[in-house]
Amino acid sequence: MGDDASWYDSDDEAGGSSGRERELQKRSQEMYNSGYRDGITVGQNASMQQGFDEGLKDSVSAGYNWGLVRGITSAFSCLPDQLKAQMVEMEEDRKEFTCLGESVRSVSIEDALKMFHEDILLKEESEGRRGDSEEPRSPSSGLATLASYFWKLQLLLEKSPAIKMQLETDAKGLS
């Protein structure tokens, strides 16, 4: 019985409870680390989802507007000259429609993606300066961006009341 008693007594009396405490601290630290990693992962996933949602919204809006510009200018270019004259009274405006259409058709997919990237940078720049007194650059500032093509189309449509077109723009979008 002396052997059993010494085995049992040695843990409790000679600091054996510290072994249990060390195990408890170890498990507590593991749980803390695991919770911390899980929290970081959840935060990263939420941030990525938010970024994806914003990027999707911007790209759909820009793609839709780009499609409108391509479609309207392509349709206009296919019309007979008499009908063009009825729809757009001023010769100068008809030439602008034609030039806009030719310019749009000359843009490659790669160039359109670069212009979309420029639009994103312009948007970020203007959002970053909201508190400043300086005005943000407009799409008409000489840069060839997707938004500038849409902006030019809007101006031409405003000058041409015979063309009935409802353009919906999102104030937060790139248009």
KOLPASE-630456 format. One record per residue: residue number from 1; x, y, z of N, C-alpha, C, CB in turn. Coordinates in nm, 4 decimals, always signed. Glycine has a CB too. Layout:
REM KOLPASE-630456
vovo_n_c1_n_c2_n_c3_ca_c1_ca_c2_ca_c3_c_c1_c_c2_c_c3_cb_c1_cb_c2_cb_c3
NUM_X_Y_Z_X_Y_Z_X_Y_Z_X_Y_Z;
...
//
This chain:
REM KOLPASE-630456
vovo_n_c1_n_c2_n_c3_ca_c1_ca_c2_ca_c3_c_c1_c_c2_c_c3_cb_c1_cb_c2_cb_c3
1_+0.0805_-0.1184_+0.0000_+0.0000_+0.0000_+0.0000_+0.0858_+0.1261_+0.0000_-0.0921_-0.0010_+0.1184;
2_+0.2030_+0.1179_+0.0407_+0.2918_+0.2320_+0.0419_+0.3200_+0.2825_-0.0970_+0.4198_+0.1974_+0.1104;
3_+0.3290_+0.1892_-0.1957_+0.3531_+0.2316_-0.3324_+0.2348_+0.3096_-0.3897_+0.3828_+0.1111_-0.4193;
4_+0.1149_+0.2612_-0.3614_-0.0045_+0.3299_-0.4113_-0.0195_+0.4681_-0.3484_-0.1295_+0.2460_-0.3833;
5_+0.0088_+0.4772_-0.2211_-0.0063_+0.6038_-0.1508_+0.0954_+0.7058_-0.2012_+0.0091_+0.5833_+0.0005;
6_+0.2184_+0.6596_-0.2292_+0.3184_+0.7546_-0.2750_+0.2867_+0.8047_-0.4156_+0.4568_+0.6912_-0.2717;
7_+0.2306_+0.7174_-0.4972_+0.1920_+0.7599_-0.6314_+0.0798_+0.8629_-0.6253_+0.1487_+0.6391_-0.7156;
8_-0.0174_+0.8381_-0.5429_-0.1318_+0.9270_-0.5288_-0.0928_+1.0557_-0.4600_-0.2430_+0.8588_-0.4520;
9_-0.0138_+1.0476_-0.3584_+0.0234_+1.1639_-0.2785_+0.1198_+1.2571_-0.3518_+0.0855_+1.1189_-0.1483;
10_+0.2024_+1.2033_-0.4385_+0.3064_+1.2845_-0.5003_+0.2478_+1.3949_-0.5892_+0.3993_+1.1960_-0.5821;
11_+0.1398_+1.3715_-0.6606_+0.0808_+1.4740_-0.7468_+0.0175_+1.5859_-0.6676_-0.0221_+1.4126_-0.8378;
12_-0.0581_+1.5487_-0.5656_-0.1311_+1.6500_-0.4919_-0.0420_+1.7299_-0.3982_-0.2418_+1.5862_-0.4140;
13_+0.0490_+1.6620_-0.3303_+0.1277_+1.7308_-0.2287_+0.2504_+1.7997_-0.2857_+0.1697_+1.6337_-0.1227;
14_+0.3104_+1.7436_-0.3889_+0.4369_+1.7973_-0.4395_+0.4151_+1.8856_-0.5623_+0.5328_+1.6832_-0.4738;
15_+0.3085_+1.9553_-0.5688_+0.2861_+2.0471_-0.6800_+0.2160_+1.9808_-0.7973_+0.4169_+2.1051_-0.7259;
16_+0.1468_+1.8710_-0.7803_+0.0727_+1.8035_-0.8869_-0.0420_+1.8876_-0.9368_+0.0207_+1.6701_-0.8390;
17_-0.0954_+1.9702_-0.8496_-0.2034_+2.0575_-0.8937_-0.1520_+2.1577_-0.9968_-0.2658_+2.1310_-0.7739;
18_-0.0245_+2.1891_-0.9937_+0.0311_+2.2794_-1.0938_+0.0316_+2.2133_-1.2313_+0.1732_+2.3223_-1.0545;
19_+0.0424_+2.0821_-1.2371_+0.0310_+2.0103_-1.3647_-0.1080_+2.0267_-1.4242_+0.0626_+1.8612_-1.3457;
20_-0.2079_+2.0184_-1.3400_-0.3453_+2.0396_-1.3869_-0.3656_+2.1849_-1.4275_-0.4471_+2.0000_-1.2778;
21_-0.3055_+2.2755_-1.3523_-0.3157_+2.4170_-1.3860_-0.2474_+2.4464_-1.5190_-0.2545_+2.5029_-1.2750;
22_-0.1310_+2.3834_-1.5390_-0.0623_+2.4023_-1.6668_-0.1474_+2.3493_-1.7816_+0.0749_+2.3324_-1.6654;
23_-0.2090_+2.2354_-1.7616_-0.2959_+2.1785_-1.8654_-0.4152_+2.2706_-1.8903_-0.3447_+2.0368_-1.8247;
24_-0.4711_+2.3245_-1.7841_-0.5838_+2.4168_-1.7974_-0.5405_+2.5439_-1.8722_-0.6410_+2.4530_-1.6578;
25_-0.4244_+2.5983_-1.8369_-0.3742_+2.7167_-1.9052_-0.3465_+2.6871_-2.0523_-0.2474_+2.7681_-1.8366;
26_-0.2893_+2.5701_-2.0789_-0.2597_+2.5311_-2.2171_-0.3876_+2.5230_-2.2994_-0.1859_+2.3963_-2.2208;
27_-0.4867_+2.4564_-2.2468_-0.6145_+2.4438_-2.3186_-0.6845_+2.5797_-2.3332_-0.7071_+2.3448_-2.2451;
28_-0.6741_+2.6617_-2.2299_-0.7328_+2.7954_-2.2361_-0.6661_+2.8778_-2.3460_-0.7195_+2.8667_-2.1000;
29_-0.5330_+2.8706_-2.3530_-0.4598_+2.9432_-2.4570_-0.4954_+2.8911_-2.5962_-0.3084_+2.9317_-2.4336;
30_-0.5087_+2.7591_-2.6096_-0.5481_+2.7010_-2.7390_-0.6860_+2.7499_-2.7809_-0.5470_+2.5470_-2.7319;
31_-0.7793_+2.7558_-2.6859_-0.9143_+2.8029_-2.7168_-0.9115_+2.9519_-2.7546_-1.0091_+2.7795_-2.5960;
32_-0.8314_+3.0289_-2.6821_-0.8176_+3.1713_-2.7119_-0.7624_+3.1891_-2.8531_-0.7256_+3.2407_-2.6080;
33_-0.6542_+3.1183_-2.8852_-0.5927_+3.1287_-3.0182_-0.6896_+3.0854_-3.1270_-0.4653_+3.0439_-3.0253;
34_-0.7626_+2.9779_-3.1008_-0.8595_+2.9286_-3.1989_-0.9705_+3.0320_-3.2214_-0.9201_+2.7938_-3.1521;
35_-1.0198_+3.0908_-3.1130_-1.1231_+3.1941_-3.1255_-1.0717_+3.3172_-3.1976_-1.1751_+3.2333_-2.9886;
36_-0.9483_+3.3537_-3.1699_-0.8873_+3.4687_-3.2362_-0.8762_+3.4434_-3.3859_-0.7486_+3.4989_-3.1765;
37_-0.8259_+3.3247_-3.4231_-0.8136_+3.2909_-3.5667_-0.9506_+3.2887_-3.6335_-0.7439_+3.1536_-3.5849;
38_-1.0487_+3.2312_-3.5651_-1.1842_+3.2277_-3.6225_-1.2386_+3.3694_-3.6411_-1.2795_+3.1456_-3.5322;
39_-1.2131_+3.4567_-3.5442_-1.2592_+3.5951_-3.5547_-1.1937_+3.6678_-3.6711_-1.2313_+3.6697_-3.4254;
40_-1.0633_+3.6458_-3.6879_-0.9909_+3.7075_-3.8001_-1.0486_+3.6574_-3.9320_-0.8383_+3.6764_-3.7922;
41_-1.0713_+3.5268_-3.9426_-1.1241_+3.4679_-4.0657_-1.2623_+3.5235_-4.0981_-1.1303_+3.3152_-4.0537;
42_-1.3476_+3.5323_-3.9981_-1.4828_+3.5863_-4.0201_-1.4743_+3.7318_-4.0661_-1.5683_+3.5756_-3.8904;
43_-1.3876_+3.8102_-4.0020_-1.3711_+3.9496_-4.0412_-1.3194_+3.9640_-4.1830_-1.2779_+4.0192_-3.9461;
44_-1.2213_+3.8810_-4.2200_-1.1673_+3.8866_-4.3561_-1.2740_+3.8478_-4.4581_-1.0448_+3.7939_-4.3694;
45_-1.3503_+3.7437_-4.4285_-1.4551_+3.7014_-4.5212_-1.5613_+3.8086_-4.5386_-1.5194_+3.5725_-4.4727;
46_-1.5991_+3.8742_-4.4298_-1.6991_+3.9805_-4.4391_-1.6455_+4.0970_-4.5218_-1.7401_+4.0289_-4.2985;
47_-1.5187_+4.1311_-4.5019_-1.4581_+4.2403_-4.5773_-1.4493_+4.2050_-4.7257_-1.3184_+4.2728_-4.5218;
48_-1.4099_+4.0820_-4.7556_-1.4011_+4.0403_-4.8954_-1.5387_+4.0416_-4.9605_-1.3387_+3.9005_-4.9064;
49_-1.6407_+3.9962_-4.8891_-1.7756_+3.9942_-4.9455_-1.8223_+4.1357_-4.9740_-1.8738_+3.9235_-4.8503;
50_-1.7963_+4.2276_-4.8817_-1.8359_+4.3663_-4.9031_-1.7652_+4.4237_-5.0254_-1.8050_+4.4512_-4.7786;
51_-1.6362_+4.3969_-5.0390_-1.5613_+4.4444_-5.1552_-1.6135_+4.3844_-5.2843_-1.4142_+4.4122_-5.1397;
52_-1.6455_+4.2553_-5.2803_-1.7012_+4.1898_-5.3989_-1.8347_+4.2524_-5.4362_-1.7182_+4.0386_-5.3748;
53_-1.9208_+4.2742_-5.3373_-2.0532_+4.3320_-5.3644_-2.0407_+4.4714_-5.4263_-2.1364_+4.3394_-5.2345;
54_-1.9506_+4.5535_-5.3721_-1.9312_+4.6877_-5.4267_-1.8732_+4.6824_-5.5678_-1.8395_+4.7692_-5.3356;
55_-1.7750_+4.5943_-5.5884_-1.7144_+4.5800_-5.7208_-1.8141_+4.5306_-5.8238_-1.5966_+4.4854_-5.7146;
56_-1.8988_+4.4371_-5.7841_-2.0007_+4.3857_-5.8762_-2.0984_+4.4963_-5.9148_-2.0766_+4.2672_-5.8126;
57_-2.1408_+4.5731_-5.8173_-2.2347_+4.6820_-5.8451_-2.1736_+4.7824_-5.9431_-2.2752_+4.7532_-5.7142;
58_-2.0490_+4.8214_-5.9172_-1.9817_+4.9178_-6.0047_-1.9621_+4.8620_-6.1450_-1.8469_+4.9577_-5.9456;
59_-1.9215_+4.7362_-6.1536_-1.8937_+4.6789_-6.2859_-2.0212_+4.6570_-6.3661_-1.8189_+4.5468_-6.2716;
60_-2.1291_+4.6182_-6.3005_-2.2562_+4.6003_-6.3714_-2.3062_+4.7350_-6.4232_-2.3626_+4.5350_-6.2787;
61_-2.2972_+4.8371_-6.3389_-2.3407_+4.9711_-6.3795_-2.2577_+5.0211_-6.4979_-2.3298_+5.0698_-6.2610;
62_-2.1256_+5.0078_-6.4886_-2.0373_+5.0541_-6.5965_-2.0605_+4.9734_-6.7242_-1.8894_+5.0437_-6.5534;
63_-2.0766_+4.8432_-6.7106_-2.1017_+4.7582_-6.8271_-2.2341_+4.7904_-6.8937_-2.0993_+4.6124_-6.7871;
64_-2.3349_+4.8155_-6.8145_-2.4660_+4.8509_-6.8682_-2.4585_+4.9832_-6.9453_-2.5700_+4.8608_-6.7545;
65_-2.3931_+5.0825_-6.8842_-2.3797_+5.2128_-6.9500_-2.2967_+5.2027_-7.0773_-2.3164_+5.3141_-6.8549;
66_-2.1901_+5.1232_-7.0739_-2.1066_+5.1029_-7.1927_-2.1895_+5.0369_-7.3029_-1.9816_+5.0160_-7.1587;
67_-2.2718_+4.9409_-7.2656_-2.3596_+4.8753_-7.3626_-2.4601_+4.9715_-7.4240_-2.4330_+4.7605_-7.2968;
68_-2.5122_+5.0622_-7.3426_-2.6038_+5.1641_-7.3959_-2.5337_+5.2530_-7.4984_-2.6604_+5.2503_-7.2818;
69_-2.4138_+5.2959_-7.4655_-2.3391_+5.3831_-7.5576_-2.3131_+5.3092_-7.6879_-2.2050_+5.4298_-7.4942;
70_-2.2649_+5.1869_-7.6793_-2.2363_+5.1083_-7.8011_-2.3634_+5.0838_-7.8816_-2.1707_+4.9733_-7.7645;
71_-2.4705_+5.0469_-7.8133_-2.5946_+5.0154_-7.8825_-2.6589_+5.1353_-7.9497_-2.6910_+4.9554_-7.7871;
72_-2.6671_+5.2451_-7.8779_-2.7318_+5.3652_-7.9326_-2.6508_+5.4217_-8.0484_-2.7493_+5.4723_-7.8231;
73_-2.5190_+5.4300_-8.0314_-2.4370_+5.4867_-8.1395_-2.4325_+5.3929_-8.2600_-2.2939_+5.5148_-8.0896;
74_-2.4350_+5.2624_-8.2374_-2.4370_+5.1673_-8.3498_-2.5693_+5.1757_-8.4254_-2.4139_+5.0230_-8.2993;
75_-2.6788_+5.1841_-8.3502_-2.8097_+5.1972_-8.4145_-2.8174_+5.3269_-8.4943_-2.9223_+5.1926_-8.3096;
76_-2.7658_+5.4345_-8.4386_-2.7673_+5.5633_-8.5074_-2.6865_+5.5568_-8.6375_-2.7117_+5.6735_-8.4155;
77_-2.5737_+5.4893_-8.6334_-2.4881_+5.4825_-8.7529_-2.5534_+5.4030_-8.8659_-2.3531_+5.4199_-8.7175;
78_-2.6468_+5.3155_-8.8330_-2.7135_+5.2339_-8.9350_-2.8336_+5.3039_-8.9989_-2.7586_+5.1031_-8.8741;
79_-2.8752_+5.4150_-8.9439_-2.9927_+5.4854_-8.9963_-2.9593_+5.5574_-9.1273_-3.0457_+5.5865_-8.8922;
80_-3.0600_+5.5710_-9.2141_-3.0403_+5.6526_-9.3341_-3.0221_+5.7999_-9.2943_-3.1608_+5.6367_-9.4320;
81_-2.9518_+5.8743_-9.3764_-2.9205_+6.0136_-9.3461_-3.0452_+6.0978_-9.3214_-2.8406_+6.0737_-9.4589;
82_-3.1533_+6.0706_-9.3966_-3.2770_+6.1480_-9.3779_-3.3326_+6.1283_-9.2371_-3.3827_+6.1071_-9.4827;
83_-3.3323_+6.0055_-9.1915_-3.3850_+5.9777_-9.0574_-3.2923_+6.0364_-8.9494_-3.4016_+5.8245_-9.0366;
84_-3.1631_+6.0305_-8.9722_-3.0683_+6.0924_-8.8787_-3.0977_+6.2422_-8.8666_-2.9213_+6.0693_-8.9254;
85_-3.1241_+6.3067_-8.9799_-3.1521_+6.4502_-8.9803_-3.2821_+6.4813_-8.9059_-3.1600_+6.5025_-9.1245;
86_-3.3799_+6.3922_-8.9148_-3.5058_+6.4131_-8.8428_-3.4866_+6.3957_-8.6922_-3.6134_+6.3158_-8.8937;
87_-3.4022_+6.3009_-8.6555_-3.3821_+6.2715_-8.5133_-3.2875_+6.3713_-8.4452_-3.3275_+6.1304_-8.4972;
88_-3.1856_+6.4131_-8.5182_-3.0872_+6.5072_-8.4635_-3.0798_+6.6240_-8.5599_-2.9451_+6.4398_-8.4433;
89_-3.1374_+6.7360_-8.5218_-3.1532_+6.8500_-8.6119_-3.0214_+6.9138_-8.6534_-3.2394_+6.9532_-8.5472;
90_-2.9309_+6.9337_-8.5607_-2.8067_+7.0052_-8.5904_-2.7039_+6.9109_-8.6543_-2.7488_+7.0684_-8.4617;
91_-2.6471_+6.9560_-8.7663_-2.5451_+6.8784_-8.8364_-2.4256_+6.8491_-8.7452_-2.4986_+6.9531_-8.9621;
92_-2.3884_+6.9468_-8.6660_-2.2748_+6.9302_-8.5743_-2.3014_+6.8175_-8.4743_-2.2465_+7.0621_-8.4991;
93_-2.4239_+6.8101_-8.4246_-2.4586_+6.7037_-8.3298_-2.4596_+6.5664_-8.3977_-2.5956_+6.7317_-8.2663;
94_-2.5052_+6.5609_-8.5223_-2.5017_+6.4336_-8.5965_-2.3568_+6.3868_-8.6137_-2.5705_+6.4489_-8.7359;
95_-2.2678_+6.4819_-8.6416_-2.1259_+6.4468_-8.6547_-2.0700_+6.3973_-8.5210_-2.0443_+6.5684_-8.7050;
96_-2.1136_+6.4607_-8.4123_-2.0675_+6.4154_-8.2801_-2.1165_+6.2734_-8.2504_-2.1163_+6.5121_-8.1700;
97_-2.2421_+6.2448_-8.2864_-2.2939_+6.1085_-8.2706_-2.2080_+6.0103_-8.3492_-2.4413_+6.1001_-8.3169;
98_-2.1795_+6.0450_-8.4733_-2.0991_+5.9587_-8.5597_-1.9590_+5.9397_-8.5026_-2.0908_+6.0173_-8.7013;
99_-1.8961_+6.0477_-8.4604_-1.7613_+6.0392_-8.4019_-1.7615_+5.9572_-8.2742_-1.7063_+6.1791_-8.3734;
100_-1.8637_+5.9757_-8.1907_-1.8733_+5.8978_-8.0678_-1.8856_+5.7491_-8.1005_-1.9934_+5.9446_-7.9832;
101_-1.9690_+5.7167_-8.1985_-1.9846_+5.5766_-8.2379_-1.8556_+5.5172_-8.2908_-2.0928_+5.5634_-8.3423;
102_-1.7841_+5.5916_-8.3743_-1.6567_+5.5419_-8.4274_-1.5544_+5.5238_-8.3160_-1.6019_+5.6377_-8.5339;
103_-1.5537_+5.6167_-8.2238_-1.4606_+5.6078_-8.1120_-1.4913_+5.4857_-8.0246_-1.4662_+5.7362_-8.0278;
104_-1.6185_+5.4629_-7.9979_-1.6592_+5.3490_-7.9153_-1.6239_+5.2165_-7.9837_-1.8105_+5.3552_-7.8861;
105_-1.6491_+5.2080_-8.1135_-1.6198_+5.0838_-8.1859_-1.4698_+5.0559_-8.1947_-1.6789_+5.0901_-8.3261;
106_-1.3874_+5.1580_-8.1800_-1.2427_+5.1381_-8.1884_-1.1820_+5.0911_-8.0553_-1.1755_+5.2674_-8.2324;
107_-1.2607_+5.0888_-7.9488_-1.2100_+5.0496_-7.8167_-1.2099_+4.8974_-7.8052_-1.2959_+5.1129_-7.7030;
108_-1.0928_+4.8410_-7.7765_-1.0823_+4.6959_-7.7566_-1.1288_+4.6591_-7.6161_-0.9366_+4.6472_-7.7798;
109_-1.1457_+4.5314_-7.5936_-1.1863_+4.4835_-7.4613_-1.0807_+4.5223_-7.3572_-1.2075_+4.3293_-7.4627;
110_-0.9542_+4.5041_-7.3931_-0.8461_+4.5386_-7.2998_-0.8476_+4.6869_-7.2660_-0.7102_+4.5001_-7.3588;
111_-0.8690_+4.7699_-7.3685_-0.8752_+4.9146_-7.3448_-0.9963_+4.9512_-7.2593_-0.8802_+4.9906_-7.4783;
112_-1.1084_+4.8839_-7.2825_-1.2282_+4.9104_-7.2016_-1.2027_+4.8749_-7.0551_-1.3494_+4.8304_-7.2558;
113_-1.1320_+4.7655_-7.0313_-1.1002_+4.7283_-6.8929_-1.0059_+4.8302_-6.8294_-1.0372_+4.5878_-6.8881;
114_-0.9110_+4.8806_-6.9055_-0.8214_+4.9845_-6.8532_-0.9000_+5.1114_-6.8203_-0.7092_+5.0160_-6.9552;
115_-0.9938_+5.1465_-6.9065_-1.0745_+5.2654_-6.8814_-1.1634_+5.2461_-6.7587_-1.1601_+5.2987_-7.0042;
116_-1.2153_+5.1251_-6.7421_-1.2959_+5.0957_-6.6233_-1.2102_+5.1126_-6.4980_-1.3547_+4.9517_-6.6304;
117_-1.0874_+5.0663_-6.5044_-0.9957_+5.0826_-6.3919_-0.9731_+5.2317_-6.3634_-0.8609_+5.0117_-6.4210;
118_-0.9563_+5.3100_-6.4674_-0.9397_+5.4551_-6.4503_-1.0641_+5.5160_-6.3859_-0.9114_+5.5232_-6.5863;
119_-1.1816_+5.4688_-6.4253_-1.3054_+5.5176_-6.3644_-1.3075_+5.4884_-6.2142_-1.4277_+5.4535_-6.4327;
120_-1.2620_+5.3694_-6.1770_-1.2584_+5.3322_-6.0352_-1.1636_+5.4256_-5.9603_-1.2143_+5.1839_-6.0177;
121_-1.0472_+5.4522_-6.0192_-0.9514_+5.5421_-5.9550_-1.0087_+5.6832_-5.9407_-0.8205_+5.5462_-6.0350;
122_-1.0781_+5.7310_-6.0447_-1.1415_+5.8631_-6.0373_-1.2474_+5.8672_-5.9268_-1.2050_+5.8997_-6.1729;
123_-1.3236_+5.7593_-5.9163_-1.4276_+5.7519_-5.8135_-1.3649_+5.7542_-5.6748_-1.5131_+5.6249_-5.8314;
124_-1.2594_+5.6752_-5.6554_-1.1918_+5.6733_-5.5257_-1.1305_+5.8091_-5.4938_-1.0834_+5.5650_-5.5236;
125_-1.0747_+5.8736_-5.5942_-1.0148_+6.0063_-5.5751_-1.1209_+6.1068_-5.5336_-0.9442_+6.0536_-5.7039;
126_-1.2345_+6.1041_-5.5992_-1.3393_+6.2015_-5.5662_-1.3986_+6.1728_-5.4284_-1.4506_+6.1994_-5.6732;
127_-1.4088_+6.0465_-5.3894_-1.4599_+6.0141_-5.2565_-1.3599_+6.0529_-5.1492_-1.4928_+5.8652_-5.2463;
128_-1.2318_+6.0460_-5.1795_-1.1289_+6.0818_-5.0838_-1.1192_+6.2304_-5.0600_-0.9977_+6.0307_-5.1295;
129_-1.1684_+6.3105_-5.1538_-1.1571_+6.4565_-5.1456_-1.2853_+6.5233_-5.1004_-1.1166_+6.5124_-5.2786;
130_-1.3829_+6.4493_-5.0562_-1.5124_+6.5101_-5.0237_-1.5007_+6.6247_-4.9248_-1.6055_+6.4060_-4.9681;
131_-1.4069_+6.6148_-4.8313_-1.3920_+6.7206_-4.7334_-1.3104_+6.8381_-4.7850_-1.3287_+6.6662_-4.6099;
132_-1.2392_+6.8215_-4.8937_-1.1557_+6.9279_-4.9476_-1.2399_+7.0268_-5.0264_-1.0451_+6.8700_-5.0360;
133_-1.1867_+7.1455_-5.0439_-1.2581_+7.2470_-5.1206_-1.2379_+7.2270_-5.2704_-1.2120_+7.3869_-5.0795;
134_-1.1359_+7.1519_-5.3072_-1.1069_+7.1307_-5.4494_-1.2122_+7.0387_-5.5105_-0.9647_+7.0708_-5.4686;
135_-1.2578_+7.0733_-5.6282_-1.3572_+6.9924_-5.6986_-1.2928_+6.8677_-5.7565_-1.4246_+7.0738_-5.8099;
136_-1.3607_+6.7512_-5.7488_-1.3065_+6.6314_-5.8129_-1.3139_+6.6428_-5.9643_-1.3818_+6.5066_-5.7659;
137_-1.2268_+6.5685_-6.0314_-1.2272_+6.5699_-6.1780_-1.3573_+6.5101_-6.2295_-1.1056_+6.4919_-6.2345;
138_-1.4094_+6.5660_-6.3358_-1.5298_+6.5128_-6.3980_-1.4887_+6.4204_-6.5109_-1.6219_+6.6266_-6.4498;
139_-1.5814_+6.3350_-6.5586_-1.5485_+6.2470_-6.6696_-1.5111_+6.3231_-6.7952_-1.6638_+6.1560_-6.6985;
140_-1.5449_+6.4492_-6.8021_-1.5181_+6.5267_-6.9226_-1.3814_+6.5941_-6.9183_-1.6261_+6.6309_-6.9422;
141_-1.2973_+6.5564_-6.8235_-1.1705_+6.6265_-6.8057_-1.0648_+6.5865_-6.9080_-1.1180_+6.6014_-6.6675;
142_-1.1058_+6.5313_-7.0197_-1.0115_+6.4970_-7.1251_-0.9653_+6.3528_-7.1187_-0.8930_+6.5873_-7.1184;
143_-1.0011_+6.2841_-7.0142_-0.9613_+6.1441_-7.0021_-1.0586_+6.0554_-7.0775_-0.9538_+6.1019_-6.8544;
144_-1.0066_+5.9554_-7.1452_-1.0928_+5.8604_-7.2149_-1.1290_+5.7497_-7.1167_-1.0228_+5.8022_-7.3432;
145_-1.2390_+5.7659_-7.0485_-1.2881_+5.6649_-6.9554_-1.4252_+5.6189_-7.0018_-1.2941_+5.7201_-6.8100;
146_-1.4667_+5.5040_-6.9509_-1.6003_+5.4553_-6.9869_-1.7067_+5.5565_-6.9461_-1.6283_+5.3188_-6.9204;
147_-1.6892_+5.6164_-6.8310_-1.7871_+5.7146_-6.7843_-1.7921_+5.8370_-6.8755_-1.7546_+5.7576_-6.6415;
148_-1.6788_+5.8746_-6.9335_-1.6796_+5.9922_-7.0209_-1.7589_+5.9641_-7.1484_-1.5354_+6.0343_-7.0562;
149_-1.7528_+5.8419_-7.2003_-1.8338_+5.8079_-7.3176_-1.9823_+5.8173_-7.2844_-1.7993_+5.6663_-7.3683;
150_-2.0206_+5.7667_-7.1699_-2.1603_+5.7728_-7.1293_-2.2033_+5.9177_-7.1082_-2.1830_+5.6909_-7.0012;
151_-2.1157_+5.9968_-7.0477_-2.1440_+6.1383_-7.0245_-2.1656_+6.2104_-7.1579_-2.0287_+6.2047_-6.9452;
152_-2.0811_+6.1806_-7.2578_-2.0967_+6.2432_-7.3900_-2.2286_+6.2020_-7.4547_-1.9790_+6.2054_-7.4820;
153_-2.2655_+6.0755_-7.4404_-2.3928_+6.0288_-7.4949_-2.5092_+6.1026_-7.4291_-2.4078_+5.8765_-7.4750;
154_-2.5035_+6.1186_-7.2990_-2.6100_+6.1912_-7.2295_-2.6245_+6.3326_-7.2830_-2.5826_+6.1951_-7.0794;
155_-2.5133_+6.4009_-7.3040_-2.5187_+6.5375_-7.3576_-2.5821_+6.5402_-7.4965_-2.3778_+6.5983_-7.3634;
156_-2.5430_+6.4450_-7.5802_-2.5996_+6.4402_-7.7157_-2.7492_+6.4097_-7.7121_-2.5268_+6.3346_-7.8005;
157_-2.7908_+6.3222_-7.6250_-2.9331_+6.2890_-7.6161_-3.0141_+6.4077_-7.5638_-2.9538_+6.1667_-7.5251;
158_-2.9553_+6.4859_-7.4747_-3.0241_+6.6067_-7.4254_-3.0439_+6.7083_-7.5367_-2.9449_+6.6706_-7.3103;
159_-2.9507_+6.7135_-7.6317_-2.9611_+6.8068_-7.7449_-3.0546_+6.7548_-7.8536_-2.8231_+6.8326_-7.8044;
160_-3.0982_+6.6308_-7.8413_-3.1798_+6.5673_-7.9459_-3.3124_+6.5214_-7.8879_-3.1051_+6.4477_-8.0093;
161_-3.4078_+6.6125_-7.8732_-3.5348_+6.5768_-7.8093_-3.6160_+6.4737_-7.8879_-3.6178_+6.7007_-7.7901;
162_-3.5883_+6.4558_-8.0164_-3.6623_+6.3572_-8.0945_-3.6243_+6.2143_-8.0546_-3.6369_+6.3786_-8.2438;
163_-3.5098_+6.1971_-7.9929_-3.4691_+6.0643_-7.9455_-3.5164_+6.0513_-7.8020_-3.3130_+6.0431_-7.9564;
164_-3.6132_+5.9652_-7.7846_-3.6710_+5.9432_-7.6523_-3.5954_+5.8278_-7.5867_-3.8253_+5.9126_-7.6612;
165_-3.5223_+5.8606_-7.4839_-3.4429_+5.7593_-7.4159_-3.4400_+5.7930_-7.2680_-3.2987_+5.7509_-7.4746;
166_-3.4770_+5.6982_-7.1866_-3.4718_+5.7172_-7.0419_-3.3436_+5.6528_-6.9918_-3.5981_+5.6562_-6.9706;
167_-3.2474_+5.7358_-6.9550_-3.1219_+5.6861_-6.9011_-3.1284_+5.6942_-6.7507_-3.0009_+5.7655_-6.9559;
168_-3.1173_+5.5790_-6.6859_-3.1165_+5.5768_-6.5407_-2.9712_+5.5725_-6.4963_-3.1978_+5.4552_-6.4841;
169_-2.9376_+5.6669_-6.4114_-2.8013_+5.6684_-6.3581_-2.8080_+5.6583_-6.2085_-2.7246_+5.7956_-6.4008;
170_-2.7100_+5.5937_-6.1528_-2.6989_+5.5762_-6.0088_-2.6018_+5.6816_-5.9578_-2.6514_+5.4312_-5.9714;
171_-2.6460_+5.7602_-5.8635_-2.5613_+5.8679_-5.8116_-2.4310_+5.8134_-5.7515_-2.6379_+5.9487_-5.7059;
172_-2.4332_+5.6910_-5.7001_-2.3127_+5.6335_-5.6400_-2.2302_+5.5577_-5.7426_-2.3499_+5.5408_-5.5249;
173_-2.2885_+5.5286_-5.8588_-2.2187_+5.4503_-5.9598_-2.1136_+5.5310_-6.0326_-2.3165_+5.3946_-6.0586;
174_-2.0571_+5.4719_-6.1324_-1.9499_+5.5362_-6.2079_-2.0023_+5.6234_-6.3195_-1.8573_+5.4328_-6.2645;
175_-2.1312_+5.6242_-6.3386_-2.1863_+5.7012_-6.4493_-2.2126_+5.8441_-6.4116_-2.3125_+5.6387_-6.4985;
//
